[in-house]
Amino acid sequence: MRTQENIERFGYRQELRRGVGLTDLVFYGLVFMVPIAPFAIFGLVYSRSGGMPVMAYLVGMIALLFTAASYAQMVKAFPLSGSVYNYAGRGIAPPVGFLTGWMILLDYILVPCLLYLVAAIAMNASVPQVPVWAWLIVFVGVNTVINLRGIRMTVKLTRVMIAFEVIVLALFLAVGLWALLQGKGHGFSLSPLFNPETFSWPVVFSAVSVAVLSFLGFDGISMLVEESTGGSEQVGRAMRLALVLAGVLFVTQVWVAALLVPDPGGLLVKDTGTAFYDAAAVAGGDWLRHLTTTATALSWGIANTLVAQVAVSRLLYAMARDRQLPSLLAKVSVRHSVPANAIMLISLLSVGVGIWMSTRADGVDLLTSLINMGAMVAFVVLHVSVIVHYSLRHDSDRWWSHLIAPLIGMGILVFVVINANILAQVVGLVWLGVGVVVLIVLYALGRRPTVQATSGNITT
């Protein structure tokens, strides 16, 4: 059946259990992105964008819709766990796949660390008697136990968490809009979308390089293609749906918040880190401030990290079964059909890196920069993979899907990378350099990157 692609033609056995439907995939993607993600980074996006956070989120959504289209094309050709690692390795060449997987690891491995850290800091602010490191360990422990129980348990919990987040968001929007109608804030205006006094494309793309953090996670849906009941077509559809739904939610909430910030001029100069919660207080008072703060902690610390842990464990599993990481990480739990060792490794890394970053004043900013750079570079290679695999290697005549759209998506992302934080650029290059060294070592050990043979058919 087309919806149940046979991965044996790629040299693998179907070890992961197929039990995830379209709705589950969309919920998974939304939870990974977090419907209320802008709560935590709204001030930084507002400041970077010159007071145009709506513009930043719209451009970010459009850029990633092109990326989602390229994901949909590559997941048809290679319906395997491993995401862009597999697509670049099979669509271009195995060494390119390894280096791309290495770059996306920077994103996937550090995303749970950042989420746990942000949530732990938020909870420590509410309950200072419990230190940040203790909250971090609690969040990691809860999520690890849930993920080890199997993907169905994860999916069920994500539905509960996303319902909670949507309720909180609905309350904020209802109270915020009512407050604006009552004359609070700065009244209705288009300035959060476009302000001619501060507009320039470098300013917008600098803000987009931060705003895309809210969208990262839609690509994690592709990690579940081997567990999807509808295969690659279902995964591609779920990515687009999740992106659009998240984009609408993000644009709506930052627009309302931008009209309620108590000190727009001061926020343009410096982000306080509490800008969204300050806007909530203007709209509804301290109760709404505390509600949005708590919701951020729970959604980042449990819901988002839960699915982030799933995604990175599948990437480690895919690279390990190709002998590009220790084979121990390819071990699948017989009882629950999950890559248990990969899940445990991510848990340990999250605790270690999270506690280390909690001791740094710039820990959150540093992790954010590293995550965004790894993802953007990997997405650029994804677009190249579509062009090489379909247009060059198989001479496809679908010019829009296999050449023009990938070129547009790649161009937007390159501009985002150019306008990103200098520290992020430097660290991204350093991480890539380390990956090159690891690749050389693999060649020296006789374990150069390879992929299993395929049937040679092309799916369009």
Salt bridges, closest charged atoms under 4 A:
GLU15 OE2 - ARG13 NH2 3.18
ASP24 OD2 - ARG152 NH1 3.15
ASP24 OD1 - ARG159 NH2 2.57
GLU226 OE2 - ARG321 NH2 2.63
GLU227 OE1 - ARG314 NH2 3.14
GLU233 OE2 - ARG2 NE 2.54
ASP278 OD1 - ARG289 NH1 2.93
ASP286 OD1 - ARG289 NE 3.88
ASP362 OD1 - ARG360 NE 2.99
